[in-house]
């Protein structure tokens, strides 16, 4: 894969990480499709609306978010990106979260 393609996706994920650390639900949501599904700390699927609601309410905050783009494949107007993400945050101000995946 071309270096420019990897750099483009890295820059996009860096902007998403900035939105997450800013705890800005509107900005975070602008990066995620309406049917976005994420993996919860418990290993279950989580939906976009629930995640954004938790951020907007202040129940979920992030102090760190980092993505490393490992590979990207572009097929016309669709891309598949493999990235490793690591974050740190708080749930309801009490429990420290740290995930890597």
ABEGO torsion letter per residue (X at the ends): XBAAAAAAAAAAAAAAAAAAAAGBAAAAAAABBAABBBBBAAGBBBBAAAAAAAAAAGABBBABBBBBBABBBBBEABBBBBBBBBBBBBBGGABBBBBBX
